[in-house]
Amino acid sequence: MEVRAELTATVWKVVVEQGATVAEGDELVILESMKMEIPVVAPLAGTVKELCVGEEDRISEGDVVAVIDPS
């Protein structure tokens, strides 16, 4: 499942690594927009198959942040 950004922002921090096991609601990355920190969370439990962003990347609304393989 692709996890997409809900807004245009800068990736402030990458919280998980590729291959990590996550639970529904776990933070994947933290975005920064207009001096606010916005977490992007896992919509389901699984394994992070791919991280598509890195710290300080500029992303747009709808960009893929990560891909999670459901468990």
N, C-alpha and C positions, 0 to 999 in steps of 0.2 A: 504494500500500500504506500502510495506517495503522500508525504506530508508536505503541505504547501504553506508558504508565507501568506498571512492575511493582510499584510500592508507592506509598503515600501519602507525599507529601513537598512541599517547597517548591522552586520552580525557582530555583537559585542563579545559574546563568549560561546564557545562550543562546549557543552556539558558532557556529552557522551562520545564514545569512540566507536568506530565501525566494528561490528561484531559483538557489541554489548547487548545484553539482555535487558529489556525495559518492560515496565508494567504500564498499564493504561494510566495516563496522567503524569508520568515522569517527564521532567524537562529534558529536551533534546538540545536546544540552543536558546540563547537569550539575545533578542534583538534590541537595538536602541533606535528610537525615533523621537525627535523633539525633546531630548533629555529624559525620556521615559524608557524604562526597561520593560520589555514585553517578552514573556517566555513563550516558546513554541513547545507544546507538550505532545507526547505520544497519544494518538487517539485509540490505540489498542495495545495489548501486550504482544511482545515478539522480540525479534532480533534485528538490530540495526544492520541492514544489508549494505547500505551505502549512505555516506554523508556527502551531500552535494555542495556544501558551503564551508568556508573557513573563516576564522576571525578576521574582522575588518572588511569582509566582502560586502559590497553594496548589492542588495537584492530588491526585486520589485514584487508587488502583490501578485500572487499566483505562482511564483518561482518554487521549484521543488527544493526543499530543505534537506530531507532525508527520505530514504525508502526503508520501510519496516516489513520484514517477513513475519506474518502472524504465527503465533505458536499454538 
